[in-house]
C-alpha cells in the first residue's frame, strides 16, 4: 500500500489493530471509541465534512456519513492535522476535560501515523507539489463544434485571390496601399493610416472585387476589373462640355448605380453567408469610401472638398443609414453571434471576470507544473506550451487588456549590453529594453514596437528584486494616448509560486535539482542553484525553435541587439497572425469552459466588471486609459451590465431610504419615533445616506 492511495479509513483500520494488540480489550475499546469520536467531531469538520443534523451528539446518520467521508481523505491531507486540530479545539464549545481527552487521542494517533513507512517523506511531498492534476476529459476538442450563429455550414468564399489578380489591378492595389499608409503621397490630403488598418481595408476590397467578378448580376471580365467597378468614377474631362443639367443627370445616374450595386452586394452576403450585421455592412462601406478617396484624389485640394463630389453624398447617405441601425443594435445589445456562448456563466457572488480567474486561469496555471500525476516529468515541449497558454490568458485576465495585436507584436530582448548597467545585480535576471536607436521606428522617427522587459529601476525608483514592465508604443490609439508603460505586479499564489517564476520558466527555461540520470551542474545566473546537480526540465520558449533567435527583426538592429516575439507559434517558431493567436484563446476556453472566448471579449468583461463593482470616476478613467480608449468607449461599446444590475442600486436605495424609513404605520397614523432610536439609526448611516434622508424629510 503506497502513500499515494492510502486513505483515512485504511489508516484507522491499521491503527486500531495496533491498539488491540497492545491493550486489554476493555482499554482498547475505550481508546478506539474516543479516537473515532475525536476524528469525527474534531478533525473531519476541518477537512470539509458537514453533519446532517446540528445537535450536540452525532446521530446514526451522521456517523454513517462520516464513515463514507473518511474514505475520501488521503494521507496527504493529514500533513496539517495538528494545525487543524488546534484550531478546532480552540473554537470548540466542549468542556476542558473533553478537549484534553480528544486532543490527547488525536496527538497519539498523529504520532503513530507519522512513524509509519507509508507516511509521505519530504521528497515525496515535494514531488506531489510538482504534479499537475489529471485533466478531466471534457469531450470538447474543436471549437468549430460550437456554432455561434444560426448559419449552416462554412462561410461562402468569394474573395479575389492575389494569385488571380491581373497585373493592372495589382498595380492599383499597390498604389492604394501607398495612398493609405505612406507618410508622404503626392497630392494626398488625408492622414496616413496604420498598416494593419490598411490590411483590413484591402481584405474587404478583395471581397468586393470577388463579388463583382463572379457573382453580381452582370459579372465583370477579370482583365477589365478595376476599382471603378466598385465606385463609379467621373473625371473632370467627362463633365466638360456638359450643361449643368446634364452634369447633374450624369451624377444622379452614377449615384443610383452605386446604390443599386451596394444593395445587390448586401443581398448577396445576406443570402450566401446569413450576414445581416450593420457592423459588417459598415466595414464594407468604409472600404468603398477609401476607394472613392483614392479615385477622386486628383479633384480635391482639401479634405472638405470630397463632400462637394456627388458620389460621396450617396456614399455618406448609405453610411448614415447603416450607422443608425448599428447604434440601435448597440443600445439594444443586439448581436449576430449568440453572446451566451461567448460569455462565462458566473456563479452567485461572482462576475464574469472573477469566474474566468477561478475556473480557467487558475487551472491553466496549475497545468504549468512539470510532472504528471504519476510523478514522472512531462515532455519539455508540453511544459513550455502550458506556460505559454497560461501567460497569454494572464496578460488579459489579470491586467486591463489591450486589443490582441499589441500582444502578438510584443518583443523581448534576446541579448544584453556588453557592459552591465550599474543597477543590475551581478546575479540578476535581466531582459533589457533596447536603446531607442536600436528599436523600430516610424518614418516620422517615433517608436513603432512593443516590448516586455525586466529591469531593476523604473522612473527613478529602484527595485532590488527586479520588475517586469510592458511598454507599448505601437497600438491602435497610440497617436491619442502615446507610449504606454505598465508595471507587471509580482503575485504570490497559494502553492507558494509566483507570477515572475512562471514568466522566468517560460523565457529562460526551468532548471530543477531533481533526477537520477544525465545530471548536469548548474552554472547560470540563479545563486540558489549554482553548483547543484540537476537538469533542465524545459527550455521554455526555446522549445518552439523560434526563428527570431537567429534573425534580425528589422534592418536597424545591430549585431549586438537581438529581439524576438514573446509568444511565437509553438509548432512554427514564427510570429502568430491574428487568426492563430485568437484561435488559441477560443480553443482553450472551449475545452475548459465550453465557451468561445476571444481576447476582445475580455475587454467587455473588464468594462462590465468596472460598472458591476462601482468603480469611481477616477478609477474608470484609469481603467479606460489602461485599455487604450476613453471612458465613453468603455461605457458605450464594451460595458454589458444587465438591466437588472443597472436597476439594482436604485431599487435598493428606494427600499432602504423610502419604504423602510418612511413607511406609514397602521391606520395611516403618523407614529412619532423615539428620539434616541432615531439618533442611533442616523449614526449607522453613511454621510451620503444622511443627506438623502434630510432631503426626503425636507421634501415631506
C-alpha angles and dihedrals in degrees: 000000000000129000089245094069108023111115134199094260090055091046091052091050091054093044094050090051087054090051093050091051094053105037138051115265093256093048092043092052091051093048093046093049093047092046094048091046091049092051094046096044103032112023105031096058088055088053093055103272115145122198119231094221125038103222138122094256125046114250125222089259090053091052092050091048091049092049089055093045096054088062088067096052113093125203089253090069091059091067090092094038097121093049092050093046092050090052092048095049092046092055095039124115091211122122118264090251092055090047090053093048096047093042091051093049093048093047092052090047092052093046091053092045093052091052094059124103092237094056106116114258124221090260091050091050091048091052091048089055088053095053122100115222117255114272112250107229104238094179088229114121113143120050087205086074088071105072112200097193138039090249113121122224131352125325115277107248115220107146119130105246119226089236090062096045113116115235093248093052091043088055088056089051092051092048096047088050089056089045091056102039112022115106087225126029118166112253096001112140096186130082120258118254131217120276094242092052089049091052091056090053092048090050091054091046090056089052091051092048091048089056092048092048101045115009115033118100092260106031119209120235111253096237090052096047116121142149089267088070088064099041117025111239124211115185126206087249090057089058096048114109093016122119118238089256092052091047090051090049092050092050091048091053090052091047092052089046090054093046092049092048092051091047090051092049094049089050089051096053090043092055098038101038104014087243110168102143116125087212090064092044091050092052090054093047091049090053089052089051090053089053090049091051088052097046095047096040092113093057098059137069098180133030091248091059090076090068091064092060109093095219088064090052089059092046093049091050091053090048091048091055093049093045089054090055091044091054090051090051090051093050093047093039091236119170136172092222121066102256092197087068091052097045126072119240105243118209122229111297095018135097123219088259096052090045090055091050091052103036102034114015097046094049088049090052092050089051088064090075112115102231135067120234087267091062095250119128117257120236111280092241091053092053091049096049091047088057092049092051091050096045094048090055093041092058092059101033102041095036130044100270127237122202113291097254097073089055091049090050098043113122134200127204115256094189138039134220116274092239115054112235114246095243095054112093118235090247096033121132102234131189102173129207103239116240117267094254090059096051132090115270139196117238089261090058098254121131116271105184141074126228140190108203140169120220140156099233132041128181091347095310121116122225109193093193094043131251133233117225130191111209117188118188098155118056139116097278101029092121088062102037103025126206112356121206122181127181111230104225120228110239127192118211131211093262091057097254122122137218091244090055090056090049092048092049090052097046102033104025128246123275117191129185089228139104138063105234134060093004123179134199114249114237109163138097104301108092093198091062102038113123094009122125119237141099146260108263090189138000089218115211090004088068087076092061091233112210092214091068089082102024132075112240092215139004095253093066116102127225089262102049115066128169137184139191117274095223111030119177104274099223097039106031093223134113113287117245121222095266097048093043096050091039091061089059092047093051094047095047091047094050094048104032105014089241133119101229123171130188088254090059088058088063088059092046092052092048091048091048090052092059095038093058093039104241114198121250091259091050091049091052090049092049092048090051091049089053092048102248144073131284087247090059090045090056100034103041109022110026112100104173110156121245089248091055092048092051096043098083095052092042090053091045091052092050092046102040105027114027100028098044102031099036114139118239121236119298089024092275117149107235114209107229122229107265096225092048091050092050092049090050092051091052090057091057125089118246090257092052091049090055090050091051091050091051091049091048092049091048090052 
